[in-house]
Amino acid sequence: MVLFWIFGVVTLWGLIIYVLQVIAVRSALSPTGNRKKQAILSQSYPPISVIKPLKGLEDNLFGNLESFCVQDYPEYEVIFSLQDENDPAFKVARKIMEKFANKPVSIIIERCHHGFNPKVNNLFSAYRHSKYPTILISDSNVMVDPYYLRTIVKPMDNPEVGLVCNLIKGIGGKTIGSIFENLHLNSFILGNICFLDKYLRIPCVVGKSMLMRKKDLEAIGGLASVKDVLAEDHFIGEKIRGQKQRVVISNYLINNVNEYWNLRKFINRHVRWGKMRWKIGGVKYLLELTINPVFTAFLPLLLLGPTEETLFLPALVCLMKITGDFYLGRSISRPMHPFIYLLSPIKDLLIGLIWFVPFADDTVVWRGNRYLMGKDTRLSLCPERRGEWKYRVMEGIKAKLAW
């Protein structure tokens, strides 16, 4: 029974953090006027170079890219950057360019191997060709409304602000993998970003949308300074903060479109993210399991067997989590069908299992390449044998025991 109460206390801790996350989300999204009004309050609208690195066919790619070409903004350009004209995203980008022939939309195709991070490699050429002193780096699975640029540029009126990023909400969800992804984005990811910003004053930079001045990026070493790390967005934010400049999280919610993910893609994404957080946070990563109340609530049932107490605890926590996630969905004005939230506990159990993977494996597969990931997510080439999962697990265990 002592073991049950230990896990009960840990679960209660996780629920308290979850409630604080919900409060933080509500606080971050509290209305201060509608989006048009916020946009008008900006004192200046510097011209912006929007850089969109493309690789493969993301869900709703045409609509995502189109949304950046219809911005209600005085002066901006959109640059689509690819490594290969045989990439299927090239045809989509070309159709966008043809549709908006009267706008400054361009495509840059250039192979680049400056570093190990393929996304950063894809940015170098577009950055070099961009003509404005303010740049926006945005992923291809992001869709926004016409007031996006006007809204997020507002904090840049303050010269002490070096970077503006955004809150994220997942939309779409037509397969189980994409449903899980959107549930996770709209609860754990959104909640933690708001929690860290509100209570700990730690801005969490996610590379879906990053607005900054070129001079500030170049002051930290430019793109070259993050060419060999996987979490380039995190370290750009950290380096800018290291320059005594502020990183601001805009309360403008960008749409992260996920429609046709399979379960494998969801698992691979969060295995990679888990490994990144482990390499960045170290011991802090251990706390993540304690803020997954659904997972910790099921542990007594697994370890002690079914009893009245061990069945009641996970049932109660699942009900609370389903209700809380539904409330968060309503808060971001993009609720999914109510029955979909019944899958939230299953998603949390899966995330709990994924949490253990980084301790046994330090390789990562991204955009078709396999790398070894070291401290601070620094990448290096992975020897061919390291691709064998048995070898990776044994080597990972040996490394952790030695550490």
VEXNU-34596 format. One line per 4 residues: their letters; for each residue x, y, z of N, C-alpha, C. Coordinates in steps of 0.05 Angstrom, whole numbers, plus 5000, padded with zeros to 4 digits. Layout:
N
A) X/Y/Z/X/Y/Z/X/Y/Z | ...
end
This chain:
403
MVLF) 5016/4976/5000/5000/5000/5000/5017/5025/5000 | 5041/5023/5012/5059/5046/5012/5066/5054/4984 | 5071/5034/4967/5077/5039/4939/5054/5054/4925 | 5030/5046/4931/5007/5059/4919/5006/5088/4926
WIFG) 5010/5094/4952/5009/5122/4961/5032/5139/4949 | 5055/5126/4945/5077/5141/4932/5069/5150/4904 | 5058/5131/4889/5050/5137/4862/5026/5156/4862 | 5009/5154/4883/4987/5172/4885/4996/5201/4889
VVTL) 5017/5205/4905/5028/5232/4910/5040/5243/4884 | 5055/5225/4870/5067/5234/4845/5046/5242/4825 | 5024/5226/4824/5002/5232/4806/4988/5258/4813 | 4985/5263/4839/4973/5288/4848/4991/5311/4839
WGLI) 5017/5308/4842/5036/5329/4833/5032/5334/4803 | 5029/5313/4787/5025/5316/4758/4999/5331/4752 | 4978/5325/4768/4952/5338/4763/4954/5368/4771 | 4969/5374/4792/4972/5402/4799/4986/5418/4777
IYVL) 5007/5406/4767/5022/5419/4744/5003/5422/4720 | 4987/5402/4715/4969/5403/4692/4948/5426/4696 | 4938/5429/4720/4919/5451/4725/4933/5478/4721 | 4958/5480/4730/4973/5505/4726/4978/5510/4696
QVIA) 4982/5488/4681/4985/5491/4652/4960/5502/4639 | 4937/5491/4647/4911/5501/4636/4908/5530/4643 | 4914/5538/4668/4912/5566/4676/4930/5584/4659 | 4955/5574/4655/4974/5589/4639/4965/5593/4610
VRSA) 4953/5572/4599/4942/5575/4571/4920/5596/4570 | 4902/5594/4589/4880/5614/4590/4891/5642/4594 | 4912/5645/4610/4924/5671/4614/4937/5681/4589 | 4951/5664/4575/4965/5672/4550/4946/5680/4528
LSPT) 4923/5667/4528/4903/5672/4507/4882/5692/4514 | 4884/5704/4538/4864/5723/4547/4862/5746/4527 | 4838/5753/4518/4835/5773/4497/4842/5801/4507 | 4858/5815/4491/4864/5843/4496/4855/5859/4472
GNRK) 4833/5850/4460/4824/5862/4435/4826/5842/4413 | 4811/5845/4392/4812/5826/4370/4838/5829/4354 | 4843/5810/4337/4869/5809/4323/4874/5834/4306 | 4853/5844/4293/4856/5868/4276/4864/5892/4293
KQAI) 4852/5894/4316/4858/5916/4334/4887/5915/4343 | 4896/5890/4351/4924/5887/4360/4943/5895/4338 | 4936/5888/4313/4954/5894/4291/4957/5924/4287 | 4934/5938/4289/4935/5967/4285/4952/5981/4305
LSQS) 4955/5969/4329/4970/5982/4350/5000/5983/4345 | 5010/5967/4326/5038/5967/4320/5046/5993/4309 | 5070/6003/4317/5079/6030/4309/5092/6029/4282 | 5104/6007/4274/5118/6005/4249/5115/5978/4237
YPPI) 5119/5976/4211/5117/5951/4197/5142/5948/4180 | 5164/5938/4191/5189/5935/4175/5184/5914/4154 | 5196/5917/4131/5194/5896/4110/5206/5870/4120 | 5193/5848/4113/5201/5822/4123/5206/5802/4100
SVIK) 5228/5787/4103/5234/5765/4085/5224/5739/4099 | 5204/5726/4087/5193/5701/4098/5207/5678/4084 | 5221/5661/4100/5236/5639/4089/5222/5613/4097 | 5215/5597/4076/5200/5572/4080/5217/5549/4070
PLKG) 5232/5534/4088/5247/5511/4079/5227/5488/4073 | 5230/5476/4049/5212/5455/4041/5226/5428/4037 | 5213/5407/4045/5223/5380/4042/5199/5361/4042 | 5192/5350/4019/5171/5331/4018/5143/5344/4018
LEDN) 5123/5327/4016/5095/5336/4015/5083/5336/4043 | 5082/5358/4056/5068/5360/4082/5038/5361/4077 | 5023/5353/4097/4993/5355/4095/4985/5384/4089 | 4967/5386/4069/4956/5413/4062/4977/5432/4053
LFGN) 4998/5422/4040/5021/5440/4034/5013/5464/4017 | 4997/5460/3997/4989/5483/3980/4975/5504/3997 | 4956/5496/4013/4941/5516/4030/4959/5529/4050 | 4978/5514/4061/4997/5526/4080/5014/5548/4067
LESF) 5025/5542/4044/5042/5561/4031/5026/5585/4021 | 5002/5579/4011/4985/5601/4001/4979/5621/4022 | 4975/5611/4047/4968/5630/4069/4989/5651/4075 | 5014/5645/4067/5035/5665/4071/5037/5685/4048
CVQD) 5023/5679/4026/5024/5697/4003/5000/5716/4002 | 4983/5715/4022/4959/5733/4022/4959/5749/4048 | 4983/5756/4058/4985/5771/4083/4977/5800/4079 | 4962/5810/4098/4954/5839/4098/4978/5854/4111
YPEY) 4999/5858/4095/5023/5870/4106/5035/5887/4084 | 5046/5911/4091/5055/5930/4071/5076/5919/4052 | 5097/5907/4063/5120/5899/4045/5133/5874/4057 | 5133/5853/4041/5146/5828/4049/5151/5811/4024
EVIF) 5169/5792/4027/5175/5772/4006/5173/5744/4017 | 5167/5725/4000/5166/5697/4008/5186/5681/3992 | 5203/5667/4006/5224/5651/3992/5220/5622/4000 | 5215/5605/3980/5214/5576/3984/5242/5564/3978
SLQD) 5252/5549/3997/5279/5539/3994/5279/5509/3994 | 5292/5497/3973/5294/5468/3970/5322/5460/3963 | 5329/5435/3969/5355/5424/3962/5355/5411/3935 | 5331/5403/3924/5331/5387/3900/5305/5393/3885
ENDP) 5307/5398/3859/5283/5404/3843/5266/5380/3839 | 5276/5356/3845/5260/5331/3843/5244/5327/3868 | 5248/5344/3888/5231/5342/3912/5202/5348/3904 | 5183/5331/3912/5155/5336/3905/5144/5363/3914
AFKV) 5157/5375/3935/5148/5401/3944/5153/5423/3924 | 5172/5418/3905/5179/5438/3885/5155/5444/3867 | 5140/5423/3859/5117/5427/3841/5096/5444/3855 | 5092/5439/3881/5073/5455/3896/5081/5484/3898
ARKI) 5107/5488/3904/5118/5515/3906/5116/5530/3880 | 5120/5516/3858/5119/5528/3831/5090/5537/3825 | 5070/5520/3833/5042/5528/3829/5035/5553/3845 | 5046/5554/3869/5041/5578/3885/5053/5602/3872
MEKF) 5077/5599/3862/5091/5622/3849/5076/5631/3824 | 5065/5612/3809/5049/5619/3786/5023/5633/3793 | 5010/5624/3815/4985/5636/3823/4989/5664/3833 | 5012/5669/3846/5017/5696/3857/5041/5709/3842
ANKP) 5038/5708/3815/5059/5719/3798/5063/5749/3802 | 5043/5763/3813/5045/5792/3817/5056/5798/3845 | 5065/5778/3860/5076/5783/3886/5105/5773/3887 | 5121/5783/3906/5149/5776/3908/5153/5748/3921
VSII) 5146/5728/3905/5149/5700/3914/5170/5687/3897 | 5190/5674/3909/5212/5662/3894/5219/5635/3904 | 5232/5620/3888/5241/5592/3895/5271/5591/3892 | 5285/5581/3913/5314/5578/3913/5319/5548/3915
IERC) 5333/5537/3895/5341/5509/3895/5372/5507/3895 | 5383/5498/3916/5412/5497/3918/5420/5476/3939 | 5436/5457/3930/5446/5437/3949/5466/5450/3968 | 5463/5444/3994/5481/5456/4014/5487/5435/4035
HHGF) 5513/5433/4042/5521/5413/4062/5540/5426/4082 | 5532/5449/4091/5549/5464/4111/5550/5449/4137 | 5529/5435/4144/5529/5421/4170/5512/5396/4169 | 5506/5385/4193/5491/5360/4194/5461/5365/4196
NPKV) 5452/5388/4204/5424/5394/4207/5412/5400/4179 | 5395/5382/4168/5385/5386/4141/5367/5410/4138 | 5352/5417/4159/5335/5441/4158/5352/5466/4156 | 5373/5468/4172/5391/5491/4171/5405/5493/4144
NNLF) 5413/5470/4133/5425/5470/4107/5406/5481/4086 | 5381/5476/4090/5361/5485/4071/5356/5515/4074 | 5365/5527/4096/5360/5556/4101/5382/5574/4090 | 5406/5563/4088/5429/5580/4081/5425/5596/4055
SAYR) 5418/5582/4034/5415/5596/4008/5393/5617/4008 | 5370/5610/4020/5348/5629/4021/5355/5653/4038 | 5370/5648/4060/5378/5671/4077/5397/5689/4061 | 5415/5677/4046/5433/5694/4030/5419/5710/4009
HSKY) 5397/5700/3998/5383/5714/3977/5362/5733/3988 | 5355/5731/4013/5335/5748/4025/5344/5777/4025 | 5326/5796/4021/5335/5824/4017/5327/5843/4040 | 5312/5834/4059/5303/5852/4080/5318/5846/4106
PTIL) 5321/5866/4123/5336/5863/4148/5321/5847/4170 | 5295/5842/4166/5280/5826/4185/5271/5801/4171 | 5276/5778/4184/5269/5752/4171/5250/5737/4189 | 5234/5720/4175/5216/5702/4189/5221/5674/4178
ISDS) 5229/5656/4196/5233/5628/4188/5209/5612/4197 | 5196/5599/4178/5171/5585/4184/5170/5558/4170 | 5161/5538/4184/5159/5511/4173/5137/5508/4153 | 5139/5487/4136/5120/5484/4114/5093/5472/4123
NVMV) 5091/5462/4148/5066/5452/4157/5050/5472/4173 | 5057/5497/4170/5043/5519/4185/5024/5534/4166 | 5000/5539/4176/4980/5555/4162/4971/5578/4180 | 4969/5602/4168/4962/5626/4184/4940/5642/4170
DPYY) 4930/5662/4184/4910/5680/4172/4923/5705/4161 | 4909/5723/4147/4922/5746/4135/4934/5766/4154 | 4927/5765/4180/4936/5784/4199/4960/5774/4215 | 4971/5752/4207/4993/5739/4222/5018/5758/4224
LRTI) 5028/5768/4201/5052/5784/4202/5047/5810/4218 | 5024/5823/4214/5018/5848/4228/5018/5843/4258 | 5009/5820/4267/5006/5814/4295/5033/5808/4308 | 5048/5790/4296/5073/5781/4309/5095/5802/4308
VKPM) 5093/5821/4289/5115/5841/4287/5113/5862/4309 | 5090/5863/4323/5086/5884/4343/5108/5885/4364 | 5116/5863/4376/5137/5864/4397/5164/5875/4387 | 5168/5874/4360/5194/5883/4349/5197/5913/4350
DNPE) 5175/5927/4357/5178/5956/4361/5198/5962/4384 | 5201/5943/4402/5220/5945/4424/5247/5935/4415 | 5268/5952/4414/5294/5943/4405/5307/5922/4423 | 5297/5919/4447/5307/5899/4466/5297/5871/4459
VGLV) 5277/5869/4442/5266/5843/4434/5282/5832/4410 | 5294/5809/4413/5311/5798/4392/5297/5776/4376 | 5276/5764/4387/5263/5741/4374/5234/5740/4383 | 5217/5735/4363/5188/5730/4369/5181/5703/4358
CNLI) 5169/5686/4375/5159/5660/4366/5130/5658/4373 | 5118/5635/4368/5089/5633/4371/5080/5609/4386 | 5056/5611/4397/5042/5587/4407/5031/5571/4384 | 5027/5546/4388/5020/5527/4367/4994/5512/4374
KGIG) 4977/5508/4354/4955/5490/4358/4954/5471/4334 | 4947/5446/4340/4946/5426/4319/4918/5424/4308 | 4916/5423/4281/4890/5421/4268/4891/5398/4247 | 4868/5390/4239/4866/5368/4220/4857/5343/4234
GKTI) 4874/5322/4233/4868/5298/4248/4849/5279/4235 | 4857/5266/4213/4839/5247/4200/4849/5218/4203 | 4872/5214/4216/4882/5187/4222/4891/5187/4251 | 4896/5163/4261/4902/5160/4289/4928/5175/4297
GSIF) 4948/5173/4279/4974/5187/4285/4970/5217/4287 | 4955/5228/4268/4951/5257/4268/4933/5266/4291 | 4914/5249/4299/4897/5256/4322/4914/5257/4347 | 4931/5237/4351/4949/5237/4374/4967/5261/4374
ENLH) 4977/5268/4351/4995/5292/4349/4981/5317/4357 | 4956/5321/4347/4941/5345/4353/4933/5346/4382 | 4926/5323/4394/4919/5322/4422/4944/5330/4439 | 4967/5321/4430/4992/5327/4445/5000/5356/4442
LNSF) 4998/5367/4418/5004/5395/4414/4986/5413/4430 | 4960/5406/4431/4941/5423/4443/4938/5420/4474 | 4954/5402/4485/4954/5398/4514/4982/5400/4525 | 4998/5379/4522/5025/5378/4534/5043/5400/4523
ILGN) 5045/5403/4496/5063/5422/4484/5054/5451/4491 | 5029/5457/4484/5018/5484/4489/5019/5490/4519 | 5011/5471/4535/5011/5476/4564/5038/5481/4576 | 5058/5466/4567/5085/5469/4578/5098/5496/4569
ICFL) 5093/5503/4543/5104/5529/4534/5092/5552/4550 | 5066/5551/4555/5053/5573/4570/5062/5572/4600 | 5064/5547/4611/5072/5544/4639/5100/5555/4643 | 5119/5548/4626/5147/5557/4629/5149/5587/4626
DKYL) 5133/5598/4608/5134/5627/4603/5121/5643/4626 | 5099/5633/4636/5084/5648/4657/5097/5645/4685 | 5104/5621/4693/5112/5617/4720/5143/5617/4724 | 5158/5609/4704/5187/5608/4706/5201/5628/4689
RIPC) 5186/5644/4673/5198/5664/4656/5219/5652/4637 | 5213/5628/4627/5231/5615/4608/5216/5612/4582 | 5223/5628/4562/5210/5626/4536/5220/5601/4521 | 5201/5585/4512/5208/5560/4497/5205/5566/4467
VVGK) 5227/5566/4453/5227/5572/4425/5222/5547/4408 | 5201/5547/4392/5195/5525/4374/5197/5536/4345 | 5212/5522/4329/5219/5533/4302/5197/5535/4282 | 5172/5530/4290/5150/5533/4271/5148/5561/4261
SMLM) 5156/5581/4277/5154/5609/4270/5173/5625/4287 | 5194/5636/4274/5214/5652/4288/5219/5678/4272 | 5212/5700/4284/5217/5727/4272/5240/5740/4286 | 5259/5750/4271/5283/5762/4283/5296/5781/4263
RKKD) 5314/5798/4273/5330/5816/4255/5355/5801/4247 | 5363/5806/4222/5388/5793/4213/5412/5800/4230 | 5413/5826/4239/5436/5834/4254/5438/5820/4281 | 5415/5812/4292/5415/5798/4317/5423/5769/4313
LEAI) 5414/5757/4291/5422/5730/4285/5451/5728/4279 | 5461/5748/4264/5490/5748/4257/5507/5753/4282 | 5496/5767/4301/5512/5773/4325/5517/5748/4342 | 5501/5727/4338/5505/5702/4352/5520/5681/4335
GGLA) 5529/5690/4312/5543/5672/4294/5528/5663/4270 | 5503/5673/4267/5487/5666/4243/5478/5637/4243 | 5469/5628/4220/5460/5601/4218/5482/5581/4222 | 5507/5589/4216/5530/5572/4219/5533/5562/4248
SVKD) 5523/5578/4267/5527/5571/4295/5509/5548/4304 | 5489/5541/4288/5471/5520/4295/5469/5498/4273 | 5488/5498/4255/5488/5479/4233/5491/5450/4240 | 5503/5445/4264/5508/5417/4272/5492/5409/4297
VLAE) 5472/5424/4304/5455/5415/4326/5427/5410/4316 | 5413/5391/4328/5386/5384/4319/5366/5404/4329 | 5369/5414/4353/5350/5433/4364/5359/5462/4358 | 5360/5468/4332/5370/5494/4324/5353/5517/4335
DHFI) 5326/5513/4336/5308/5534/4346/5314/5540/4375 | 5317/5520/4391/5322/5524/4420/5348/5540/4424 | 5369/5533/4409/5395/5545/4414/5397/5573/4402 | 5382/5578/4380/5380/5606/4371/5367/5623/4392
GEKI) 5346/5613/4405/5333/5628/4427/5352/5632/4450 | 5367/5611/4458/5385/5613/4481/5408/5633/4475 | 5418/5632/4451/5440/5650/4443/5431/5679/4443 | 5407/5684/4433/5396/5711/4432/5392/5721/4461
RGQK) 5381/5704/4478/5379/5712/4506/5406/5717/4519 | 5426/5702/4510/5453/5706/4520/5464/5733/4512 | 5453/5746/4492/5460/5772/4483/5445/5794/4498 | 5431/5785/4520/5415/5804/4536/5391/5815/4521
QRVV) 5381/5800/4502/5357/5808/4488/5334/5790/4496 | 5310/5800/4493/5286/5786/4502/5276/5767/4479 | 5266/5745/4487/5252/5727/4469/5222/5728/4478 | 5205/5736/4459/5177/5739/4465/5160/5718/4451
ISNY) 5142/5706/4466/5123/5687/4455/5097/5702/4449 | 5091/5705/4424/5066/5718/4416/5042/5700/4422 | 5020/5712/4431/4996/5696/4436/4980/5691/4411 | 4992/5697/4388/4979/5689/4363/4984/5659/4359
LINN) 4963/5644/4357/4964/5615/4353/4967/5608/4324 | 4989/5596/4316/4992/5587/4289/4981/5559/4286 | 4971/5553/4263/4959/5526/4258/4981/5507/4248 | 4985/5486/4263/5003/5464/4254/4985/5442/4242
VNEY) 4986/5440/4216/4968/5422/4202/4978/5393/4202 | 4963/5375/4214/4970/5347/4215/4944/5332/4208 | 4944/5319/4185/4919/5306/4175/4922/5276/4172 | 4944/5267/4159/4945/5239/4151/4969/5225/4163
WNLR) 4977/5231/4187/4999/5217/4200/4991/5189/4207 | 5009/5170/4203/5005/5143/4215/5017/5142/4243 | 5012/5121/4257/5021/5119/4285/5052/5118/4286 | 5064/5107/4266/5094/5105/4266/5106/5133/4264
KFIN) 5095/5150/4248/5105/5177/4246/5103/5192/4272 | 5080/5189/4286/5076/5201/4312/5098/5191/4332 | 5102/5165/4333/5121/5154/4351/5149/5164/4345 | 5157/5163/4319/5184/5172/4311/5188/5202/4318
RHVR) 5168/5218/4314/5170/5247/4321/5176/5251/4350 | 5162/5237/4367/5165/5242/4396/5188/5226/4409 | 5197/5205/4396/5222/5193/4404/5245/5213/4399 | 5244/5226/4376/5265/5246/4369/5264/5269/4388
WGKM) 5240/5280/4393/5237/5302/4411/5246/5295/4440 | 5239/5270/4448/5247/5261/4474/5278/5260/4477 | 5291/5251/4456/5320/5250/4457/5332/5278/4458 | 5320/5297/4443/5329/5324/4444/5326/5336/4472
RWKI) 5303/5332/4485/5299/5343/4512/5318/5330/4532 | 5324/5305/4529/5343/5291/4546/5371/5302/4543 | 5379/5307/4519/5406/5318/4514/5408/5347/4522 | 5386/5362/4522/5387/5390/4530/5383/5392/4560
GGVK) 5363/5379/4570/5355/5382/4598/5370/5365/4618 | 5380/5342/4610/5394/5324/4628/5375/5315/4650 | 5383/5319/4675/5367/5311/4698/5339/5323/4698 | 5336/5347/4687/5309/5359/4686/5290/5342/4670
YLLE) 5300/5327/4650/5283/5310/4634/5269/5289/4651 | 5282/5281/4673/5270/5260/4691/5243/5270/4702 | 5240/5296/4705/5215/5306/4717/5192/5304/4698 | 5197/5300/4672/5175/5299/4652/5156/5276/4658
LTIN) 5166/5253/4668/5149/5231/4673/5129/5237/4696 | 5138/5254/4715/5121/5260/4738/5099/5280/4730 | 5101/5292/4707/5079/5310/4699/5062/5297/4677 | 5063/5271/4676/5045/5255/4659/5027/5239/4678
PVFT) 5007/5252/4690/4991/5239/4711/4977/5213/4702 | 4969/5212/4677/4956/5188/4667/4975/5164/4669 | 4999/5167/4661/5019/5145/4661/5025/5137/4690 | 5030/5156/4707/5037/5149/4735/5014/5137/4750
AFLP) 4989/5145/4742/4965/5133/4755/4962/5104/4748 | 4971/5095/4725/4969/5067/4717/4991/5049/4729 | 5012/5061/4739/5034/5045/4749/5026/5027/4772 | 5011/5038/4792/5002/5020/4814/4986/4996/4804
LLLL) 4969/5000/4784/4954/4978/4773/4972/4957/4760 | 4993/4967/4747/5012/4948/4734/5029/4933/4755 | 5037/4947/4776/5056/4936/4795/5042/4920/4818 | 5018/4929/4825/5004/4916/4848/4980/4899/4840
GPTE) 4972/4901/4815/4949/4886/4806/4923/4901/4811 | 4901/4891/4801/4875/4904/4803/4864/4903/4832 | 4859/4925/4843/4845/4928/4869/4826/4951/4866 | 4810/4956/4886/4791/4978/4884/4806/5005/4882
ETLF) 4829/5007/4896/4844/5032/4896/4859/5036/4869 | 4872/5014/4860/4889/5016/4836/4872/5019/4811 | 4846/5012/4812/4828/5016/4789/4816/5044/4790 | 4810/5053/4814/4796/5079/4817/4815/5102/4809
LPAL) 4841/5100/4817/4859/5122/4812/4862/5128/4782 | 4869/5109/4765/4872/5116/4737/4845/5124/4724 | 4823/5112/4733/4797/5120/4722/4791/5149/4728 | 4796/5158/4752/4791/5185/4760/4810/5204/4744
VCLM) 4835/5197/4743/4855/5215/4729/4848/5216/4699 | 4841/5194/4687/4833/5195/4658/4809/5213/4653 | 4790/5212/4671/4766/5229/4668/4774/5258/4670 | 4792/5265/4690/4801/5292/4693/4817/5301/4669
KITG) 4834/5284/4659/4850/5292/4635/4834/5296/4610 | 4814/5278/4606/4796/5281/4583/4781/5308/4585 | 4771/5314/4608/4756/5339/4612/4774/5363/4608 | 4799/5362/4620/4817/5384/4617/4826/5389/4588
DFYL) 4832/5367/4574/4840/5370/4546/4818/5381/4528 | 4793/5372/4535/4770/5383/4520/4767/5413/4525 | 4771/5421/4550/4770/5449/4557/4791/5465/4543 | 4816/5454/4541/4837/5468/4527/4830/5470/4497
GRSI) 4818/5449/4486/4810/5451/4458/4790/5473/4453 | 4771/5476/4472/4752/5498/4470/4765/5525/4473 | 4786/5526/4490/4800/5551/4496/4814/5562/4471 | 4824/5544/4454/4839/5553/4431/4821/5555/4406
SRPM) 4795/5553/4411/4775/5557/4390/4778/5537/4367 | 4789/5514/4373/4792/5494/4352/4786/5466/4364 | 4763/5463/4377/4758/5437/4389/4754/5415/4369 | 4764/5391/4374/4759/5368/4358/4732/5356/4367
HPFI) 4723/5336/4353/4698/5322/4362/4702/5312/4390 | 4681/5316/4408/4684/5309/4436/4694/5280/4440 | 4685/5261/4424/4692/5233/4428/4722/5229/4423 | 4735/5246/4407/4764/5243/4402/4780/5246/4428
YLLS) 4770/5263/4446/4785/5267/4471/4785/5242/4489 | 4769/5222/4483/4770/5197/4497/4797/5183/4492 | 4810/5190/4470/4836/5178/4463/4859/5191/4477 | 4854/5213/4491/4875/5228/4504/4891/5211/4524
PIKD) 4878/5195/4541/4894/5178/4560/4911/5157/4546 | 4901/5147/4523/4917/5127/4508/4942/5140/4497 | 4938/5165/4487/4961/5180/4477/4981/5185/4500 | 4972/5192/4523/4990/5197/4546/5005/5172/4555
LLIG) 4992/5149/4554/5005/5124/4560/5027/5119/4540 | 5022/5123/4515/5042/5119/4494/5066/5138/4498 | 5060/5163/4504/5081/5183/4509/5097/5175/4534 | 5084/5163/4554/5099/5154/4577/5119/5132/4570
LIWF) 5111/5113/4552/5129/5092/4544/5152/5104/4527 | 5146/5123/4510/5166/5135/4493/5187/5150/4510 | 5179/5159/4534/5197/5174/4552/5222/5158/4558 | 5221/5132/4559/5243/5115/4567/5264/5111/4545
VPFA) 5256/5115/4520/5273/5108/4497/5300/5123/4497 | 5301/5150/4503/5326/5164/4502/5348/5153/4520 | 5341/5138/4541/5362/5127/4559/5376/5103/4546 | 5365/5091/4525/5377/5068/4513/5387/5072/4485
DDTV) 5382/5095/4473/5389/5099/4445/5395/5129/4440 | 5419/5135/4429/5426/5163/4424/5429/5168/4394 | 5416/5152/4378/5415/5157/4349/5389/5170/4342 | 5388/5184/4319/5364/5197/4311/5363/5196/4280
VWRG) 5339/5191/4270/5334/5191/4241/5317/5215/4234 | 5327/5232/4216/5312/5256/4209/5317/5262/4179 | 5295/5264/4165/5295/5270/4137/5313/5251/4121 | 5310/5225/4129/5325/5204/4114/5353/5200/4122
NRYL) 5363/5214/4142/5391/5211/4151/5391/5202/4180 | 5411/5185/4186/5415/5175/4214/5440/5188/4226 | 5437/5199/4250/5459/5213/4263/5462/5202/4292 | 5485/5207/4303/5489/5204/4332/5484/5232/4344
MGKD) 5470/5232/4367/5464/5257/4380/5479/5259/4406 | 5496/5279/4409/5511/5283/4434/5499/5304/4451 | 5515/5314/4469/5506/5335/4487/5497/5360/4472 | 5476/5372/4482/5464/5396/4469/5454/5390/4441
TRLS) 5447/5365/4436/5436/5355/4410/5456/5358/4387 | 5482/5358/4393/5502/5361/4372/5503/5335/4356 | 5502/5338/4330/5500/5315/4312/5527/5307/4301 | 5530/5281/4296/5553/5270/4282/5544/5246/4265
LCPE) 5560/5238/4246/5552/5216/4229/5549/5191/4245 | 5530/5175/4239/5525/5150/4253/5538/5127/4238 | 5557/5112/4250/5568/5088/4237/5546/5069/4228 | 5550/5055/4207/5529/5038/4196/5519/5018/4216
RRGE) 5537/5007/4233/5529/4987/4252/5510/4998/4273 | 5513/5024/4279/5495/5036/4299/5466/5037/4290 | 5461/5032/4264/5434/5030/4255/5419/5005/4264 | 5434/4985/4274/5422/4960/4284/5411/4966/4312
WKYR) 5386/4961/4316/5373/4969/4342/5385/4955/4366 | 5393/4929/4363/5404/4915/4386/5431/4928/4395 | 5446/4936/4374/5472/4949/4380/5467/4976/4394 | 5447/4991/4384/5441/5017/4395/5433/5016/4424
VMEG) 5416/4996/4430/5406/4993/4457/5429/4986/4476 | 5445/4966/4469/5467/4958/4486/5487/4980/4490 | 5494/4994/4469/5513/5016/4471/5502/5039/4488 | 5476/5044/4485/5463/5064/4501/5463/5058/4531
IKAK) 5458/5033/4537/5458/5024/4565/5486/5026/4577 | 5506/5017/4561/5534/5019/4570/5542/5048/4576 | 5534/5066/4558/5542/5094/4561/5529/5106/4586 | 5503/5098/4592/5490/5109/4615/5502/5098/4641
LAW) 5510/5072/4641/5522/5060/4664/5549/5073/4670 | 5564/5078/4648/5590/5091/4652/5587/5119/4662 | 5566/5133/4654/5561/5160/4663/5553/5161/4692
end
